[in-house]
């Protein structure tokens, strides 16, 4: 899933793919909390 926020591109690249898949709900909150 390429639903990772563009603002945290570098951060998400450092995280394992498995973590990114499990943080699907968090992905929706990240861009919402950041301007």
KEBAPA-479706 format. One record per atom (N, C-alpha, C): z negated, x, y negated; residue number from 1; atom name. Coordinates in nm, 2 decimals. Atoms other than C-alpha are relative to their C-alpha. Example, Ala and Ser with C-alpha at 12.3 -4.5 7.8 and 13.67 -1.06 7.14 Angstrom:
<nodes>
       Z       X       Y    i  at
    0.00    0.09    0.12    1   N
   -0.78    1.23    0.45    1  CA
    0.00    0.09   -0.12    1   C
    0.00   -0.09    0.11    2   N
   -0.71    1.37    0.11    2  CA
   -0.08   -0.08   -0.11    2   C
</nodes>
This chain:
<nodes>
       Z       X       Y    i  at
    0.00    0.08    0.12    1   N
    0.00    0.00    0.00    1  CA
    0.00    0.08   -0.13    1   C
   -0.01   -0.07    0.12    2   N
    0.11    0.14   -0.33    2  CA
   -0.06   -0.08   -0.12    2   C
    0.06    0.08    0.10    3   N
   -0.13   -0.07   -0.53    3  CA
   -0.10    0.08   -0.09    3   C
    0.10   -0.08    0.07    4   N
   -0.32    0.22   -0.68    4  CA
    0.04    0.00   -0.15    4   C
   -0.02    0.00    0.14    5   N
   -0.36    0.21   -1.06    5  CA
    0.06    0.13   -0.05    5   C
   -0.07   -0.11    0.05    6   N
   -0.14    0.44   -1.26    6  CA
   -0.09    0.09   -0.08    6   C
    0.09   -0.08    0.08    7   N
   -0.43    0.55   -1.47    7  CA
   -0.08    0.10    0.08    7   C
    0.08   -0.09   -0.09    8   N
   -0.60    0.70   -1.17    8  CA
    0.09    0.06    0.11    8   C
   -0.10   -0.06   -0.09    9   N
   -0.29    0.85   -1.01    9  CA
   -0.05    0.13    0.06    9   C
    0.05   -0.13   -0.05   10   N
   -0.44    1.20   -0.98   10  CA
   -0.12   -0.02    0.09   10   C
    0.12    0.02   -0.08   11   N
   -0.77    1.06   -0.85   11  CA
    0.03   -0.06    0.13   11   C
   -0.03    0.06   -0.12   12   N
   -0.61    0.84   -0.59   12  CA
    0.08    0.10    0.09   12   C
   -0.07   -0.10   -0.09   13   N
   -0.39    1.13   -0.47   13  CA
   -0.10    0.09    0.07   13   C
    0.10   -0.08   -0.06   14   N
   -0.71    1.32   -0.40   14  CA
   -0.07   -0.07    0.11   14   C
    0.06    0.08   -0.11   15   N
   -0.84    1.03   -0.19   15  CA
    0.09   -0.02    0.12   15   C
   -0.07    0.02   -0.12   16   N
   -0.74    0.98    0.17   16  CA
    0.08   -0.13   -0.01   16   C
   -0.08    0.12    0.00   17   N
   -0.47    0.72    0.24   17  CA
   -0.09   -0.12    0.05   17   C
    0.08    0.10   -0.06   18   N
   -0.73    0.53    0.45   18  CA
   -0.09   -0.07   -0.10   18   C
    0.10    0.05    0.11   19   N
   -0.97    0.50    0.15   19  CA
    0.08   -0.10   -0.09   19   C
   -0.08    0.08    0.09   20   N
   -0.69    0.36   -0.07   20  CA
    0.03   -0.13    0.06   20   C
   -0.03    0.12   -0.07   21   N
   -0.61    0.10    0.19   21  CA
   -0.12   -0.10    0.00   21   C
    0.13    0.08   -0.01   22   N
   -0.97   -0.02    0.21   22  CA
   -0.04   -0.05   -0.13   22   C
    0.04    0.04    0.13   23   N
   -1.01   -0.04   -0.16   23  CA
    0.10   -0.08   -0.07   23   C
   -0.10    0.09    0.05   24   N
   -0.75   -0.31   -0.21   24  CA
   -0.06   -0.09   -0.11   24   C
    0.07    0.08    0.10   25   N
   -1.00   -0.53   -0.40   25  CA
   -0.04    0.08   -0.12   25   C
    0.04   -0.09    0.11   26   N
   -1.12   -0.24   -0.61   26  CA
    0.12    0.03   -0.09   26   C
   -0.12   -0.03    0.07   27   N
   -0.76   -0.17   -0.71   27  CA
    0.03   -0.11   -0.11   27   C
   -0.02    0.11    0.10   28   N
   -0.75   -0.51   -0.89   28  CA
   -0.10    0.01   -0.11   28   C
    0.11   -0.01    0.10   29   N
   -1.07   -0.43   -1.07   29  CA
    0.02    0.13   -0.09   29   C
   -0.02   -0.12    0.08   30   N
   -0.97   -0.08   -1.19   30  CA
    0.08   -0.02   -0.12   30   C
   -0.08    0.02    0.11   31   N
   -0.68   -0.17   -1.41   31  CA
   -0.06   -0.10   -0.10   31   C
    0.05    0.11    0.08   32   N
   -0.87   -0.47   -1.54   32  CA
   -0.12    0.06   -0.08   32   C
    0.11   -0.06    0.07   33   N
   -1.17   -0.26   -1.64   33  CA
    0.04    0.10   -0.10   33   C
   -0.05   -0.10    0.09   34   N
   -0.96    0.00   -1.81   34  CA
    0.11   -0.05   -0.09   34   C
   -0.09    0.05    0.10   35   N
   -0.77   -0.07   -2.13   35  CA
    0.15    0.04    0.02   35   C
</nodes>
